[in-house]
Amino acid sequence: MAQMRQWLAAVCAELGLDPALLDGVTDELLDLIRDVAHGPSRPGAPLTAFLVGLAAAGGGQLDPSTTRERVHERAAAVDRLVWSWSPA
């Protein structure tokens, strides 16, 4: 769990997000991902969490093409972080 928290803090920093966004929802999201992965769809689990987060942020009103562009940009930023990651 410590490694997960360290990673998520780095991701938040990379994306300009407040890590406090995860306070009080981490266990619920992990449970949701587990339930989807062991139920309806293993590969759909992280995408379900993405959709929950997007909806929670009011993403239902966003233009799909703008949202896709933002997702591509942020995914690329996190991918660069993945390849440069060396936990303390």
Secondary structure as GFF3:
##gff-version 3
##sequence-region A 1 88
A	DSSP	alpha_helix	2	15	.	.	.	ID=ss1
A	DSSP	three_ten_helix	19	22	.	.	.	ID=ss2
A	DSSP	alpha_helix	26	38	.	.	.	ID=ss3
A	DSSP	alpha_helix	44	56	.	.	.	ID=ss4
A	DSSP	three_ten_helix	59	61	.	.	.	ID=ss5
A	DSSP	alpha_helix	64	84	.	.	.	ID=ss6
###
